[in-house]
Amino acid sequence: MHRLRLFSIVILGLLVFAGGCSTGSASSSSSKPTAASVLTAAGDRWAATDTAHFKLTVEGDAFIDSAQSIKLLSAEGDLKRPDAVKADARIDIQITKANISLIAIGDKTWMTNFISGKWEVAPADFSYNPAVVFDEKNGIKPILANLQSAALGKDDSVGGRDTRVITGTVDQNAVSQVTSGSIQGDVISVTLWVDAGTNDLLRVSLKEPEGARKNPVAWTLDLSKQGEAVDIQPPPTS
């Protein structure tokens, strides 16, 4: 009789334990991130990010002037909210490739001369200003907010940091200023890498649709050192 009672208690305990495990699994499953929750968290974190270091690589015919004579190849520098940037860029000016430096603060932009290397006011039709990524209406925020067909991809890592990957599409207008009008096509493919722990946005990939033109443009923007001190001042000009 005692053995039967003990056996019943053991069975009951196992059932309770199994039920607890099942409940825990269900709870864990329900707490898994979704594309929407990751985008929201990344958007909130980006809104609270005042500075970042960026590295941009560009493929295709990414012209950044109205005459389509200056093609952007790459850039790297520091960004400071709301609208300041200090960067070095590699450009193709048809007859040769050149390195330039760029500083933009508000509505003023300076760049180094292709030949002399001296600082001067940037030409009016020079449209590349990386600081636009912080712009509320034309920067990264609307890309996150308006991503269509958003889906979670396979987890990845960027710079040794675990990330959640989000894929989707946006209209060309959503990326027009971020890419200085260099990306074309009705539907632009977007891939985002978001730090799984901090929700920092670590990488943004923008690609033209296949067949948009002979040399389709693809931008890959890597972001790091979020929140670190950045000092950006106007350059010395003669």
Salt bridges, closest charged atoms under 4 A:
ASP50 OD1 - ARG81 NE 3.92
ASP61 OD1 - LYS71 NZ 2.88
GLU76 OE2 - HIS53 NE2 2.88
ASP78 OD1 - HIS53 ND1 2.85
ASP92 OD2 - LYS97 NZ 3.94
GLU136 OE2 - ARG81 NH1 3.66
GLU136 OE1 - LYS141 NZ 2.81
ASP155 OD2 - ARG164 NH1 3.86
ASP195 OD2 - ARG161 NE 2.81
ASP200 OD1 - ARG45 NE 2.71
ASP200 OD2 - ARG161 NH2 3.11
GLU208 OE2 - ARG213 NH2 2.60
ASP222 OD1 - ARG203 NE 2.48
